[in-house]
Amino acid sequence: MISSLAFALVYGLWRRSQRLTLRLPARKAAAVAGALAALLYALLSGFGVPTQRTLYMLSVVAAALWMGRASSASSVLALAVLVVLLIDPWAVLSPGFWLSFGAVAVILYVGVGRLGRPHWLREWANVQWAVTLGLVPALLLMFQQVSIVSPLANAFAIPVISLVVVPLTLAGAILPLDFPLLLAHQVMAWCMAALEWLSQLPDAVWQQHAPPLWTALAAALGILWLLLPRGFPARWLGAAGFVPLFLVLPPQPAQGALWLSVLDVGQGLAVVVQTQNYALLYDTGPRYTADADSGSRIVVPYLRAAGIKRLDGLIVTHDDSDHSGGAVSVLDAVPVGWLASSLPADSPILSHARKSLPCFAGQSWEWDGVRFEMLHPGWESYADERLRKNARGCTLKITSAYGSVLLPADIERESETEILARTPAALAATLLVAPHHGSKSSSTEAFIRQVNPSIVIFTAGYRNQFGHPKPEVVERYRVLGSRLYRSDQDGAVLLRFESEGGVKLQTWRQERHRYWQER
């Protein structure tokens, strides 16, 4: 819009001057002015990928006008993609790259080269429909959700911001007056209020599992067929391409099987436990900033991608931020049956739970042939106000027919000794998530020999300030003969206890290796 205004203004004035026109044709001068205006606005707006896309497309058009050569819409888009990737090859890792170029490609597909010119209102509606439909596969693939109200939101937000807010803001930036900025702010506030009201409508967003890549490609082909020009036969058959996108579900554990995902949340802990019909989250990872935590950034997206629509249970082991920081985000985003924790009574997390109870040794339950048993803390510990948070860490033992898991939170040597005295036989496990991220205050010789794990996972942040896991602790497990994994080096660790042949283990860095990562 800014480029077009600059183009029209310069073209209208330049062509009225004989001297200027003889020096340089008005169309070329206007093309340069439009490109420079676009560059200036792009620099002011932060030079994001969508802005780069528009700038480079306008630059290609300006170059074509300067050289007097016609250029097809597809060539303009392809050249813009090329320029973006030459300048920033890693732009392909940004969702904005795919969404912005995808949206423009869909607009060009339905708006260029078609016979006839429909009424502008119908043409606008067709573009809205095409973009909404065309981005569904990409949105589900990357975010596992699609806004149902986006066509209605775009219907008023795009014109209001483009034709009212932006011109007023630019006028306020140029003119020595305040009222354009105040008016722009007020209009934007009204627009945001309307958008927030739309976002709170029931079922405003469709959410589902992460579809396999081939289903997204099949849906994309279906979209191309659906959006063919009128007159092509059986365009409705394109809808069949969407069927796998929604109906091909992620695999689930069989009866008696146990699936475990130790997520990479940095310096913290979050473990997703699945049986055939139930799901449990053990800890929720850390809080990063006032506006971001591992619950909203990692745990909830993982649950959604895995097709886990609700949690039957959530265990927040203790009141340290690296274990409880994402709890509120999880409780607000996912239906949770119950919350078990050692949190203090005044913890704000408890107010977000539908049902909460303290964790204590002796609690047990069974889901789909898999037994869950709480080994720590003792009930009497809640009466001792002198105990540290770590001493009340909810320690969970999970036992299936194909292997067992011990999740000891951040317990330290005193708690390890207490569990050894209380229930030593229950400690033996196939997999152990190392206590307290491999701190030297945990993993005593007696404790780890009693557990005798075949696999040990250290959950620690990359170059964390505590130096976890400590080398001497790692060496104890290595001498014991355990296979060692670290979330800071291996990423998330995914385990399946589902056959007599042993545990199936995959690490995220191994499955999704990138060339910039060391093996």
BADREN-155178 format. One line per 5 residues: for each residue x, y, z of C-alpha. Coordinates in pm, 1 decimal. Example, Ala and Ser with C-alpha at 12.3 -4.5 7.8 and 13.67 -1.06 7.14 Angstrom:
BEGIN
1230.0/-450.0/780.0 ~ 1367.0/-106.0/714.0
***
This chain:
BEGIN
0.0/0.0/0.0 ~ 278.6/244.4/91.3 ~ 466.4/157.0/-226.0 ~ 155.1/207.9/-438.8 ~ 87.8/547.4/-282.1
446.0/657.5/-348.9 ~ 426.1/522.9/-704.4 ~ 97.3/705.9/-777.3 ~ 215.5/1032.2/-621.4 ~ 548.7/1044.1/-807.6
392.5/927.6/-1134.7 ~ 119.8/1193.8/-1115.6 ~ 362.4/1477.5/-1042.6 ~ 655.0/1366.0/-1262.9 ~ 450.6/1336.9/-1581.3
341.2/1700.5/-1542.9 ~ 699.8/1826.9/-1577.3 ~ 831.3/1827.7/-1933.7 ~ 1190.4/1874.9/-1819.3 ~ 1176.8/1579.8/-1576.0
997.3/1353.3/-1821.3 ~ 1260.4/1418.0/-2089.4 ~ 1531.4/1323.5/-1844.6 ~ 1356.8/1010.0/-1714.7 ~ 1019.0/855.5/-1805.5
756.0/900.1/-1534.4 ~ 694.3/526.6/-1507.2 ~ 1060.4/455.7/-1426.8 ~ 1078.7/736.2/-1172.7 ~ 760.4/612.1/-1006.7
897.0/256.2/-996.4 ~ 1210.7/376.7/-815.3 ~ 1002.4/583.9/-572.4 ~ 775.2/287.7/-497.8 ~ 1070.4/56.2/-433.9
1243.5/309.2/-205.2 ~ 921.1/370.6/-10.6 ~ 881.9/-4.8/36.1 ~ 1242.6/-35.1/155.2 ~ 1200.8/249.9/405.6
880.3/101.5/544.0 ~ 1039.0/-244.5/567.0 ~ 1328.6/-102.6/769.2 ~ 1086.0/79.9/999.3 ~ 872.8/-228.9/1054.7
1156.0/-462.4/1156.6 ~ 1235.6/-643.0/829.2 ~ 1053.9/-966.1/915.8 ~ 1015.7/-1251.5/666.1 ~ 665.1/-1144.1/547.1
795.8/-788.2/501.0 ~ 1099.3/-916.0/311.6 ~ 874.7/-1121.2/85.8 ~ 667.5/-816.6/-6.8 ~ 973.6/-594.6/-50.4
1149.2/-837.4/-282.8 ~ 834.9/-895.1/-487.6 ~ 791.2/-519.9/-526.4 ~ 1158.1/-486.5/-620.1 ~ 1114.6/-746.5/-894.7
807.2/-561.7/-1026.4 ~ 995.5/-230.0/-1010.2 ~ 1287.1/-382.8/-1202.8 ~ 1047.6/-517.8/-1466.7 ~ 886.8/-172.4/-1503.7
1229.7/-7.1/-1526.0 ~ 1345.9/-244.1/-1798.5 ~ 1010.5/-237.5/-1976.2 ~ 973.3/-613.8/-1953.5 ~ 652.2/-790.8/-1854.2
690.7/-1041.6/-1572.0 ~ 442.0/-1314.1/-1477.6 ~ 309.9/-1334.1/-1123.6 ~ 467.9/-1676.8/-1069.0 ~ 808.2/-1543.1/-1178.1
779.6/-1254.2/-933.5 ~ 697.0/-1492.9/-649.4 ~ 977.1/-1735.1/-744.7 ~ 1234.3/-1455.5/-761.4 ~ 1119.9/-1323.2/-423.1
1166.9/-1671.8/-272.2 ~ 1512.2/-1694.1/-428.0 ~ 1621.4/-1356.1/-290.7 ~ 1493.4/-1435.5/61.6 ~ 1678.9/-1767.9/65.5
1999.1/-1617.6/-72.3 ~ 1999.2/-1356.6/203.8 ~ 1872.9/-1585.1/482.9 ~ 1886.7/-1958.9/400.3 ~ 1751.3/-2044.9/747.2
1428.0/-1859.3/672.6 ~ 1284.7/-2198.5/574.6 ~ 1282.0/-2285.4/947.4 ~ 1039.7/-2000.6/1015.9 ~ 665.2/-2077.4/996.4
620.3/-1722.5/869.4 ~ 818.2/-1810.7/555.3 ~ 582.4/-2091.3/456.8 ~ 265.9/-1913.0/562.1 ~ 346.4/-1581.0/395.2
467.9/-1724.1/65.4 ~ 193.5/-1986.8/77.1 ~ -76.5/-1723.9/123.1 ~ 53.3/-1516.6/-170.0 ~ 82.4/-1828.7/-387.2
-281.4/-1916.8/-314.7 ~ -393.3/-1560.1/-393.7 ~ -207.3/-1569.6/-724.6 ~ -347.7/-1915.7/-801.3 ~ -710.4/-1801.3/-768.4
-668.5/-1442.0/-885.4 ~ -432.9/-1441.1/-1183.9 ~ -500.0/-1576.1/-1532.1 ~ -871.2/-1641.1/-1476.9 ~ -1122.0/-1546.6/-1745.2
-1374.2/-1280.0/-1656.1 ~ -1369.1/-1031.9/-1372.1 ~ -1621.5/-1092.7/-1092.3 ~ -1767.5/-821.8/-872.4 ~ -1505.4/-687.4/-631.1
-1699.5/-814.0/-328.7 ~ -1721.7/-1164.0/-470.6 ~ -1356.2/-1154.3/-570.7 ~ -1260.8/-1052.9/-215.6 ~ -1474.3/-1333.1/-69.0
-1312.8/-1585.8/-305.5 ~ -965.1/-1476.0/-195.6 ~ -1059.8/-1502.6/173.1 ~ -1201.5/-1851.5/118.0 ~ -898.9/-1963.2/-84.3
-638.5/-1837.8/167.4 ~ -826.9/-1983.3/464.3 ~ -856.0/-2322.1/295.0 ~ -509.7/-2316.1/140.8 ~ -325.0/-2265.7/470.0
-507.3/-2540.6/663.0 ~ -249.5/-2818.1/591.3 ~ 46.4/-2597.1/684.6 ~ -120.3/-2468.9/1001.9 ~ -211.3/-2818.4/1119.5
136.9/-2946.1/1036.3 ~ 316.5/-2666.8/1224.0 ~ 74.7/-2565.7/1500.9 ~ -191.3/-2842.7/1512.9 ~ -461.7/-2577.0/1514.7
-660.5/-2362.8/1273.0 ~ -864.9/-2056.0/1352.2 ~ -1228.1/-2102.8/1253.2 ~ -1305.6/-1732.9/1296.2 ~ -1010.0/-1605.0/1091.4
-1216.1/-1525.0/776.4 ~ -1449.0/-1306.4/981.2 ~ -1159.2/-1149.4/1171.0 ~ -971.7/-1072.3/848.8 ~ -1287.9/-927.5/696.2
-1268.3/-620.5/919.4 ~ -915.9/-627.1/1065.9 ~ -727.9/-607.9/735.2 ~ -922.3/-308.0/594.2 ~ -924.0/-123.6/926.9
-550.0/-164.3/987.5 ~ -444.0/-113.1/625.0 ~ -669.5/182.2/540.6 ~ -707.9/355.0/878.3 ~ -447.7/259.2/1142.0
-134.2/253.2/925.2 ~ -204.9/582.5/737.9 ~ -288.6/759.2/1065.4 ~ 27.9/621.4/1228.9 ~ 245.7/735.2/939.4
78.9/1076.8/944.0 ~ 149.3/1103.8/1316.3 ~ 513.6/1007.4/1257.8 ~ 558.5/1272.7/988.3 ~ 338.8/1561.6/1107.5
409.0/1756.0/1430.3 ~ 63.7/1663.0/1559.2 ~ -55.3/1413.2/1819.9 ~ -415.5/1355.3/1724.1 ~ -344.5/1113.9/1432.6
-156.0/884.6/1673.0 ~ -428.6/910.1/1938.3 ~ -695.2/832.9/1680.8 ~ -491.8/538.7/1543.0 ~ -453.9/402.5/1896.0
-827.0/428.3/1962.1 ~ -921.3/257.6/1635.6 ~ -668.4/-17.5/1707.2 ~ -814.1/-64.2/2056.9 ~ -1165.1/-107.6/1910.4
-1028.5/-353.6/1654.3 ~ -846.8/-557.3/1921.6 ~ -1158.2/-567.3/2139.9 ~ -1354.3/-714.6/1849.8 ~ -1078.9/-967.7/1776.7
-1062.4/-1074.2/2142.1 ~ -1439.7/-1122.5/2146.5 ~ -1413.0/-1344.6/1838.4 ~ -1129.5/-1547.2/1990.4 ~ -1341.7/-1625.6/2297.5
-1630.0/-1772.1/2098.1 ~ -1691.3/-2146.6/2152.6 ~ -1487.4/-2359.7/1911.8 ~ -1310.9/-2052.9/1771.2 ~ -1005.1/-2273.1/1707.7
-990.9/-2625.2/1568.7 ~ -719.1/-2831.4/1742.0 ~ -601.1/-3180.7/1661.7 ~ -297.9/-3411.7/1641.8 ~ -0.6/-3337.9/1418.4
-79.6/-3497.1/1080.3 ~ 185.9/-3700.4/895.8 ~ 358.1/-3506.8/618.0 ~ 205.2/-3718.2/340.7 ~ -148.0/-3632.5/457.7
-65.8/-3260.3/440.9 ~ 66.6/-3305.1/85.3 ~ -248.0/-3496.7/-12.2 ~ -460.8/-3215.1/131.1 ~ -255.7/-2957.2/-62.6
-323.3/-3144.1/-388.1 ~ -690.4/-3158.2/-296.7 ~ -690.3/-2781.0/-242.9 ~ -537.4/-2721.9/-586.0 ~ -818.8/-2927.0/-739.5
-1091.0/-2756.6/-531.6 ~ -970.8/-2410.0/-633.8 ~ -959.4/-2479.4/-1007.2 ~ -1155.5/-2230.1/-1222.1 ~ -1528.3/-2276.7/-1259.8
-1611.8/-2520.1/-1536.5 ~ -1363.1/-2790.7/-1444.9 ~ -1552.6/-3114.7/-1381.0 ~ -1587.9/-3270.7/-1035.1 ~ -1394.5/-3006.1/-845.0
-1565.0/-3134.2/-530.1 ~ -1345.4/-3444.2/-545.4 ~ -1062.6/-3228.8/-411.1 ~ -1229.4/-3250.8/-69.3 ~ -1126.2/-3618.3/-58.3
-766.0/-3501.4/-17.5 ~ -855.8/-3369.6/328.0 ~ -979.7/-3703.5/462.4 ~ -636.9/-3847.7/565.1 ~ -543.8/-3513.9/726.3
-811.7/-3563.7/991.2 ~ -858.7/-3940.5/1006.7 ~ -499.2/-4072.7/1015.8 ~ -437.3/-4070.8/1391.7 ~ -108.0/-4101.3/1581.5
-24.0/-4452.4/1710.4 ~ -126.0/-4535.3/2067.6 ~ 9.7/-4788.3/2320.3 ~ -143.0/-5137.0/2329.0 ~ -294.9/-5294.7/2638.8
-23.7/-5335.9/2903.7 ~ 229.1/-5121.1/2714.0 ~ 393.7/-4811.4/2859.5 ~ 515.8/-4514.8/2653.8 ~ 735.3/-4250.9/2811.8
853.1/-3916.7/2668.9 ~ 1120.1/-3732.3/2866.5 ~ 1091.5/-3388.6/2707.9 ~ 1378.5/-3146.5/2658.0 ~ 1264.6/-2840.1/2853.2
1609.3/-2706.9/2939.4 ~ 1708.0/-2699.4/3305.2 ~ 1398.3/-2870.8/3442.3 ~ 1181.6/-3179.1/3409.2 ~ 867.7/-3280.0/3219.1
775.2/-3641.4/3146.8 ~ 468.4/-3757.4/2951.8 ~ 344.7/-4107.3/3041.7 ~ 95.4/-4293.3/2820.1 ~ -91.7/-4620.4/2854.3
-358.7/-4748.0/2617.3 ~ -638.1/-4524.2/2748.6 ~ -471.1/-4288.1/2995.4 ~ -212.3/-4009.7/3001.0 ~ -11.9/-3861.7/3287.5
221.4/-3562.5/3300.3 ~ 499.9/-3573.7/3558.1 ~ 622.7/-3217.6/3618.3 ~ 580.2/-2928.5/3377.6 ~ 926.5/-2782.3/3321.4
1056.6/-2433.1/3402.9 ~ 926.9/-2082.2/3362.1 ~ 1149.3/-1886.1/3122.0 ~ 1012.5/-1531.0/3142.9 ~ 701.1/-1358.2/3270.0
531.5/-1435.3/2937.8 ~ 682.8/-1771.1/2843.1 ~ 717.9/-2110.5/3008.3 ~ 779.4/-2468.2/2900.7 ~ 412.5/-2553.4/2955.0
291.5/-2329.5/2673.1 ~ 604.8/-2354.2/2455.1 ~ 687.6/-2726.1/2477.3 ~ 454.1/-2944.7/2683.3 ~ 114.6/-2837.6/2544.2
234.3/-2840.3/2179.1 ~ 378.7/-3188.6/2235.0 ~ 54.9/-3316.8/2389.5 ~ -147.0/-3170.9/2103.5 ~ 88.0/-3313.9/1839.7
75.2/-3658.3/2002.1 ~ -304.4/-3655.9/1995.4 ~ -338.1/-3634.1/2375.4 ~ -652.8/-3425.3/2423.6 ~ -671.7/-3457.1/2801.7
-453.3/-3556.5/3095.8 ~ -599.7/-3801.8/3342.5 ~ -342.1/-3695.5/3598.9 ~ -78.1/-3428.6/3656.7 ~ 197.2/-3461.0/3917.7
388.1/-3147.2/4018.3 ~ 659.0/-3292.5/4238.2 ~ 754.7/-2981.4/4436.5 ~ 746.4/-2603.2/4438.7 ~ 1064.8/-2529.6/4243.5
1018.3/-2326.2/3925.9 ~ 1210.1/-2572.2/3706.5 ~ 947.6/-2837.0/3784.1 ~ 631.2/-2632.0/3833.8 ~ 690.7/-2332.5/3604.9
466.7/-2456.3/3324.4 ~ 186.0/-2597.6/3540.9 ~ -58.4/-2308.3/3507.1 ~ -23.7/-2305.7/3128.5 ~ -88.8/-2679.6/3112.5
-388.9/-2663.4/3346.9 ~ -539.0/-2375.3/3148.2 ~ -483.1/-2534.5/2806.7 ~ -560.9/-2904.1/2865.4 ~ -840.4/-3072.4/3065.5
-675.0/-3238.3/3367.3 ~ -852.5/-3501.6/3579.7 ~ -654.5/-3446.7/3900.9 ~ -342.4/-3274.7/4028.6 ~ -116.4/-3447.5/4284.1
164.9/-3242.9/4434.8 ~ 360.5/-3139.7/4742.2 ~ 284.7/-2772.3/4675.9 ~ 206.8/-2542.8/4970.1 ~ -159.0/-2463.3/5033.6
-119.4/-2104.3/4909.1 ~ 32.3/-2201.3/4573.3 ~ -151.7/-2027.9/4284.8 ~ -120.4/-2347.4/4081.4 ~ -376.4/-2523.8/4301.4
-646.4/-2269.9/4217.2 ~ -624.8/-2368.2/3849.1 ~ -681.2/-2738.6/3918.2 ~ -1024.5/-2896.9/3912.3 ~ -921.4/-3152.2/4176.5
-602.0/-3146.2/4381.2 ~ -453.0/-3373.2/4647.7 ~ -116.3/-3415.5/4818.1 ~ 119.9/-3687.8/4703.0 ~ 248.9/-3928.8/4967.2
404.9/-4273.4/4996.2 ~ 151.2/-4552.5/4968.5 ~ -68.3/-4405.3/4696.1 ~ -115.3/-4646.0/4405.4 ~ -339.7/-4708.2/4107.6
-348.4/-4915.4/3789.7 ~ -418.1/-4807.5/3430.6 ~ -447.6/-5060.0/3146.3 ~ -238.8/-5320.2/3327.6 ~ 33.7/-5070.4/3426.1
84.6/-5006.4/3798.9 ~ 169.0/-4663.6/3944.9 ~ 300.9/-4633.3/4300.8 ~ 412.3/-4327.1/4499.6 ~ 724.7/-4398.9/4707.1
788.9/-4055.9/4861.2 ~ 731.7/-3832.3/5056.8 ~ 595.1/-3983.3/5375.5 ~ 267.0/-3841.0/5498.5 ~ 431.3/-3723.9/5821.4
668.1/-3495.3/5626.2 ~ 391.5/-3240.6/5567.2 ~ 388.9/-3162.9/5941.1 ~ 760.2/-3068.4/5937.6 ~ 787.2/-2708.3/5814.4
1168.0/-2720.3/5829.9 ~ 1196.5/-2961.7/5537.4 ~ 1326.9/-2824.7/5209.6 ~ 1111.5/-2843.2/4896.0 ~ 1332.6/-3111.7/4743.0
1278.2/-3338.4/5043.0 ~ 907.5/-3365.9/4953.5 ~ 958.4/-3445.4/4586.2 ~ 685.8/-3682.7/4467.1 ~ 875.1/-3999.8/4371.7
681.0/-4224.2/4132.9 ~ 744.6/-4587.1/4038.2 ~ 575.2/-4717.5/3722.1 ~ 572.2/-5091.0/3651.5 ~ 460.7/-5261.1/3331.5
493.2/-5616.9/3206.5 ~ 785.0/-5509.0/2986.4 ~ 988.0/-5288.1/3221.1 ~ 970.4/-5031.4/3498.8 ~ 1047.0/-4663.6/3550.4
1154.6/-4464.9/3856.3 ~ 1092.9/-4087.8/3858.9 ~ 1252.9/-3943.0/4176.0 ~ 1214.0/-3566.0/4109.8 ~ 1479.9/-3364.3/4299.4
1518.9/-3584.6/4605.9 ~ 1860.2/-3572.6/4776.6 ~ 2065.2/-3818.0/4979.1 ~ 1847.1/-3791.4/5293.8 ~ 1532.9/-3875.3/5096.7
1711.2/-4155.0/4913.0 ~ 1811.0/-4305.8/5247.8 ~ 1452.4/-4272.3/5370.9 ~ 1311.5/-4456.3/5067.8 ~ 1579.1/-4725.2/5101.9
1465.3/-4782.4/5459.2 ~ 1093.6/-4771.4/5378.8 ~ 1052.8/-4968.5/5053.7 ~ 1389.3/-5094.1/4922.4 ~ 1237.9/-5367.3/4704.9
1027.5/-5115.6/4511.8 ~ 1330.3/-4920.6/4387.7 ~ 1456.9/-5164.4/4123.1 ~ 1381.4/-5016.7/3778.2 ~ 1474.6/-5054.2/3412.9
1484.2/-4678.1/3362.0 ~ 1584.9/-4408.2/3609.0 ~ 1554.7/-4036.2/3549.1 ~ 1852.5/-3923.3/3756.0 ~ 1753.3/-3748.0/4081.3
1802.2/-3370.9/4088.8 ~ 1937.9/-3355.0/3731.2 ~ 2258.3/-3533.8/3831.5 ~ 2343.3/-3311.0/4127.8 ~ 2622.6/-3426.1/4359.5
2374.3/-3405.2/4648.9 ~ 2185.9/-3704.6/4502.4 ~ 2250.8/-4046.1/4343.2 ~ 2426.3/-4204.4/4638.8 ~ 2605.2/-4535.1/4581.3
2354.4/-4732.0/4790.3 ~ 2057.2/-4578.7/4612.5 ~ 2168.6/-4635.5/4254.1 ~ 2287.7/-4989.5/4329.3 ~ 1945.2/-5071.0/4469.0
1774.7/-4921.8/4161.8 ~ 2031.6/-5083.2/3928.3 ~ 1894.0/-4911.9/3615.7 ~ 1975.8/-5029.5/3264.3 ~ 1905.3/-4677.0/3133.0
1967.3/-4341.9/3303.2 ~ 1847.6/-4007.1/3169.9 ~ 1989.5/-3676.9/3293.9 ~ 1755.8/-3382.2/3235.4 ~ 1972.0/-3071.1/3225.2
1989.3/-2743.3/3036.4 ~ 2262.9/-2678.9/2783.5 ~ 2559.4/-2519.9/2965.3 ~ 2345.2/-2476.3/3276.2 ~ 2484.1/-2263.0/3559.1
2483.5/-2553.8/3807.9 ~ 2712.3/-2778.8/3605.8 ~ 2454.6/-3060.9/3601.2 ~ 2509.1/-3347.1/3565.9 ~ 2818.9/-3357.6/3782.1
3104.4/-3566.6/3635.6 ~ 3144.7/-3777.8/3950.2 ~ 2772.2/-3865.6/3942.3 ~ 2787.8/-3958.7/3575.3 ~ 3086.5/-4179.2/3650.2
2894.7/-4370.1/3920.6 ~ 2628.0/-4470.8/3670.6 ~ 2886.3/-4552.5/3405.3 ~ 3069.7/-4787.6/3644.4 ~ 2734.6/-4950.4/3717.9
2700.7/-5029.7/3344.1 ~ 2396.2/-4810.6/3272.8 ~ 2332.7/-4659.7/2929.2 ~ 2345.7/-4282.1/2976.2 ~ 2143.8/-4013.8/2796.1
2129.6/-3637.4/2844.5 ~ 1854.0/-3402.7/2734.1 ~ 2104.4/-3123.1/2664.0 ~ 2287.6/-3348.8/2415.2 ~ 2022.7/-3595.0/2295.5
1711.2/-3377.1/2311.8 ~ 1389.0/-3548.1/2413.3 ~ 1417.5/-3919.8/2490.0 ~ 1123.7/-4135.9/2375.8 ~ 1082.5/-4485.0/2521.5
836.4/-4765.6/2455.2 ~ 794.0/-5057.5/2694.4 ~ 576.7/-5282.2/2477.0 ~ 750.2/-5612.9/2405.6 ~ 958.6/-5879.1/2575.2
1247.1/-5789.8/2345.6 ~ 1337.6/-5486.2/2554.9 ~ 1286.1/-5113.1/2559.5 ~ 1260.3/-4926.5/2230.0 ~ 1447.5/-4599.8/2278.1
1477.7/-4305.0/2042.5 ~ 1634.3/-3964.9/2095.9 ~ 1499.6/-3657.6/1921.5 ~ 1842.8/-3549.6/1797.4 ~ 1884.7/-3891.7/1640.4
1540.1/-3897.7/1477.8 ~ 1536.6/-3533.3/1367.1 ~ 1906.1/-3466.5/1319.3 ~ 2002.2/-3128.3/1174.6 ~ 2329.5/-3061.0/999.2
2429.5/-2790.7/1248.6 ~ 2409.9/-3030.9/1544.3 ~ 2701.1/-3242.2/1656.5 ~ 2630.1/-3614.2/1669.7
***
